[in-house]
Amino acid sequence: MGNAAATLARLDGAGHRHHVAFPGGHVTWRRFGEGPPLVLLHGGHGSWLHWARNIDELSSRHTLWVPDMPGYGDSSPPVEPTLNALVDATKITLDKLVGPSTPIGLVGFSFGGLVAATMVVARGAVSQLALIGPGGHGGPRRPRGELHSWREAADRHDAAALAEVMRHNLTMHMLRHAESVDALALHIHTEACMRTRFHSKASSRGGSLAALLNAYRGPLLLAWGEHDVTAVPQEVALSLSDGRDGCRTHVVPRAGHWVQYEHADRLNSLLMAWLDETSSKDPTT
């Protein structure tokens, strides 16, 4: 855990925390870097650390705004246990930080991809939208195996058993290769799961994403890991991009669902190049 602890401490120290109020609670945002604003939204059973291997690269040319979304990590739950309430709290607090009419780049992973698409409708002023393994597509999934419950091990304070369960679940759902499940991934996933208070499953398994994207006509990037268990990437890419100008789709070889962790260099390069290519285009929503 030594290197993982050092990485976590460095990232936490590099970011500027903002605890921003919404009616009924607060959202904790972290800010990194300087440049055009880019918002990163994590997945379900996640936290801002879903982006641990991307913050350094992306913050080299952008001001990153990275929250624990409402009901996750350091942030309060939304006032109602619904996607719209979560989006409202995220939007209210973001607008206090950057201004309600400031164009932003928006990147969402997994459930955060569905949140991002919903934010486009609720907020507008989104100049670039990138969805990484997004939820809400309503298409088939490809389960690799059953997930195991970690709660009994956590209640017993059995660290070894808890790590074994989390390692299994990461391999079944998040990461393609066993060697990708390192100490940092285990720590991020374990802490995030134990601190999750929002239930995203019903929203992520629904089929609202395509209709939400119809409200957005700006530059769109859709990306998946080749072995993403939450989708059949080629099928979903075709469905979501059909008839849409300004949409790029990409599948990262040999990667699972948490592609921005497992193949961070490839995903970082993809995002940075796409952001540069599309930065001159005016936002349309």
N, C-alpha and C positions, 0 to 999 in steps of 0.2 A: 504493500500500500504506500511505500515511501514516495515513489515517483508520482503516484496518483494524488497523494496528499499535497505534494509540492505544486502540481499542476492546478489543483483546486484552489489552493491558497493564492497562487499567482493571479489566476483569473478573477477571483473574488476581490483581490486588492486592486486590480487594474480597472474595474468597473466603478462607476459612481452610482450609488443607490438613490432611488427616489421612491418614497412611500407616498403614493398619491391617492387622495380620498375619492370615493364615489359614495352615493347615498347608501349607507348600510355597511361600509367597510373601506378597504384600501387595496390597491394593487401595487406590488413592489416591482419597479422597473430598474434595469441596469443599463447604463449608457457607456459606450466604448467608442473611441476614435473620433475623427472629425471628417466632415464631408456631407454629401446629401443624405437625408435621413432614410434609414433602412430598418424596418421592423421585422424581427424574427419571432415567430410563434411556435412553441413546442407542441408535442403530441400529448395524447391522453396518457395517464400514468407517467407524466413527464415533469420537467421543470426547465428553467432557462439553460440548464446544463446539457440538454439535448444538443446544444450548439457548441459544446466545449471545444471541439476540434475545428471550428469554423470562425470563431470570434476573431482570432488574431489576423487571419487573412482578410476577412470582410471589413474589419475596422481599419484597415490600412488606407482605404479610400472612401469610407462611409462613416457617418455617425450611426452606430447601431443602437437601437432601442429594443431591449430584450426583457420581456416580463416573465415572472411566474404568473400565468393567467389566473383569473379568479377561481378559487377552490384548489389551487396547487401551491406547493412550496410555501413561500413566505406571504402569500396573498390571501385575503379573506375570501370566503365563498361568495358567489353572487347572491342577490336577495331572493332569487328563486332558482331551483335546480334545473334551469333550462338553457339551451344554447343561446337564445335571444338575450336572456339576462346576463349571461357571461359576456356576450359581445358588447352589450350596452356598457357594462362596467369597464371593459377593455377600451372601448372607444372614448368614453368620458375621460378616463385618466390619461390616455394618449393625447387627446386634444388639449388637455391642460399643459402638457409638456411641450408639444410642438405647434399648437395652434390648429383650430378645426379646419382651416382651409389650406394648410400646408401640404403640398403633394408629398407622398411618401412612396418608397418602394416597400413591398410587403411580401414576406416569404413565410409560408406555413408548412409545417411537417405533420403528416398523418391527420389526427383530429384538428391540429392547428391549421391544416390546409382548408378544412371546412370552415373553421373560424375565420380565416383570412377571406375566403370567398363571401362569407356573410358580412364581414366588415366592409367589403367593397360596396355592398348595397346600402348598408347603414350609414357609412361615412362619406363615400365618394373620395375625390382627391387622391386616388391611387394611380401613380404614374407607371408602375411596373408590378406585376403579380407573378410570383413563382410558387408553385405548389409541389411539394416533395412527398411522394407516396400518399396523396391526399385521401382522407376519409370522405364518406358521403357519396361515392360514385354509384352505389347500388348494384354493382356487378358482382361476379363470382369471386370468391376468395380461394386460397390454396393452403389450407392449414397443413403445417408440417407435422404436428403432433399436439397432444393435449397439454395445456398449461397446468401447472401444479399450484395449489394454494400455499401461500407463504405465511399465512396469518398464525397458524399454530406454532411454527418455529419462532416467529417474532414474539408471540405471547410468552413463550418459554425462555426468551432471551438466549436462544441456542444459535450462536453466530455461525457455527459450521453448517448446521442444517439449513439455516436461512440462505447462506451463500450457495449451497448446493441447489436449492430450489430456484434461486434467482439465475444461476448459471444455466440451468435447464430451460427456464422460461425465455431467457435472452436468446438461446440457441433455437428454440422452437419458433419464436415470433419476431425477434428484432434483428438478429445477426446471422448471416449465412454460415460462417466458418467458426468452429470452436475456438480457434486461436485468436479470434477477434474479441472474445469475452475476456478482457484483461481486467486488472484491478480497478482501473478508472471506470470502465463500463459497469462493472458490478456495483461500485459505490453509487454512481449516478442513478442507476436503475433501482437499486434498493431504497435509497433515500426518497426518490421520487414516488415510488409505489406506496411507501409507508406514510407519505404526507399528502397523498391525493384524497380530496374530499368531494370532487365533482365526478359524476358518472357520465362518461362520454359515449359509452358503447352504443346506445340506441341511436344517437345522432350519427355516429361514424358508420353504422351499418345501414343507414337510410340511403335514399337516392336523390337528395336535394341538390347535389353539387352542380349538375349540368344546368339546371334552371337558374341558379345563382350566377353562374358564369355568363349566362346570356345577358346579364345586366352590365357586363364589363367588356369594353371593346379595345382596351389598351394592350400593350405587349404582355404576352402570357407564356410562361415556361412551365411545362409539366414534366416531371422527372420521377423515375422509379429505379430501385435496384432490380436487377434481372430476376432475382429470386424472391422478390417481395411477396410475402404470404397473404397480404391483405388485398391483392388484386392480381389480375392477369394483365401485366403492363401494356402489352401491344394492343389488347382489345380495348382497354379503358382509354388509352391514348387516342386510338382511332375514334372512339365514341365522343370524347370530349373535344377533340380538335376538328371534327368534321364540319366543314363549311365556315371555319373561323380563320380570318386573316390575322396575321401577327402572332400566331401560336407556334411555338416550337416544342417538340416532344423529344425526350431523351431517355434511354435505358442504360444504366451503368452496369457493365458486365461484372459478374461474380459478387454482386452485393445483395444483401438482404434489405429488409424494410428500413432500418436505421442507416440509410446509405451515407448520410453526411458524417457519420461516425466511422463506419466500416471502411469507406473509401473517401476519406475527407479530402485528400489532394485532388481527386478527380471531380468531386462535387464542388469544391471551392473554385477550381479552374473554370468549370462550367458556369457557375453563378457569376463569377467576376467578368468573364467574357461576355455573357449575355447582358449583364447590367451595363457594361460599357457600350455594347452595340445598340441598346435600346434607350440609352439615357437622353438622347436628343429629342425623343418623341414626346409630344404633348400628352398629358393624362386625359383619358376619356373614360367615363363611367356610365 
